Amino acid sequence: MDKRDFLKKFSLLSMSVLPGTAALSHLIDEMDEATLDQLTTDEDFWLKIRAGFRLNPAYTNLENGYYCILPEETLEHYLAHVREVNFLGSYYMRKLMADNHTIVRQKLANLAGCSMDELIITRNTTESLDTIISGYPWKKGDEAIMSHQDYGAMLDMFRSVKERHQIVTKFISLPNHPKSDEEIVDLYRQQITKKTKLILVCHLININGHVLPIRKICDMAHGLGVEVMVDGAHAFAQLDFKIPDLNCDYYGASLHKWLGAPLGCGLLYARKEKISKIWPLLAAEVLPLDSIDRLNHTGTKPVHVDLCISNAIDYHLAIGAQRKENRLKFLKKYWVDQIKDNKKIQINTPFEEERSSAIANVLVIGMTPQEMATRLLEEFKIWSVAINNEAVKGCRITPSIYTTTAELDLLVDALRKMCGE
Ligand SMILES: Cc1ncc(COP(=O)(O)O)c(C=O)c1O
């Protein structure tokens, strides 16, 4: 079998669409406009999606923010990739890996809406954004702006860079219920000086689900000569958008959160003209300075994970990015609306549709987040996570596409009981 046949055979295995995704696409293709319009609230449709997951009956999983449970179909693809890479041995790495990687990378770039020259597949958001923070050409006295609600790993990297290069890091705190986009944009603007080089901003804050007005922040910052790096760990494939439309300079995301890809894959986007100034975390072979591949050398990788990104994209697109976002927003609103006026409840997430998606943070006043999470699990068999950030205290509730409204009714009932009703 020559290389071309081998590649074709492997590519077919890698890229084929199993009946689950095909059936899903077929089901949606057959629907008329009116039915499609109502799919967000059609429990029967989402029960069909749920049937494609193997879920632990021991608890109701409302903690889908850490990483996603793969639908069985994607899991089977993943296991097939593991077997095939193992079967082929180093022949795979030496002869087939590069071409397959390019196919997957191009498909991911299409989903992100950018050129393949501006996107690499990484292991996660931490690797993506820390590559930029550590590799930025900092000079003593340069300033960077971030928020107390940013993710710890990025703040840790900024602390390290601050000590190493004597830069200045400035912090803002974001309100849980902003009055307008301008209020947020102004918070960043007020910290900008002539020395400011870079702003770190979350697209969707992990601890309370707050979606920030990224485009407006980027436009403002660029007007003042400042670059913006966006943490999209939770936004990519939870929200339906294209990265270039945000007008940011750098964007990092984890694909094992909302795209439905296996653990250990992410992406880094860098605007073409910004690439050449970034130092790699791990040095690569000699490449043109503006090649983003310079930033992507991490040694031998679990390539089966990267291959499965392709299957995850098929599944994501079969459901439909906008349909998925609509359903996730509906699920969050479904439970929040039932409880938000309760005097003993505090919702730490904006209520407006454009300012949040699947995730919301709730506090039963008088309880600590840990007490809440423990009671939810032990008494009501609901799995959530306690958040004890200075500005956000409560339980993070994160439904997934397989979550039913019946499960959210259980949550509402549990919260009411915890309020003493
Ligand atoms: C906002 C945010 N940024 C970055 C990360 C880091 O993601 P990873 O561990 O996949 O690198 C997370 C993880 O939960 C996150 O929520």
The ligand as a Gaussian input file, in Angstrom:
#p B3LYP/6-31G(d) Opt

LIG

0 1
 C      -11.401000      31.334000      32.244000
 C      -10.435000      30.180000      32.197000
 N       -9.252000      30.386000      31.636000
 C       -8.345000      29.399000      31.546000
 C       -8.608000      28.153000      32.051000
 C       -7.571000      27.095000      31.941000
 O       -7.996000      26.065000      31.113000
 P       -7.047000      24.818000      30.904000
 O       -6.849000      24.201000      32.251000
 O       -7.800000      23.954000      29.967000
 O       -5.782000      25.338000      30.384000
 C       -9.825000      27.891000      32.645000
 C      -10.128000      26.570000      33.203000
 O      -11.145000      26.309000      33.791000
 C      -10.764000      28.942000      32.717000
 O      -11.964000      28.739000      33.271000

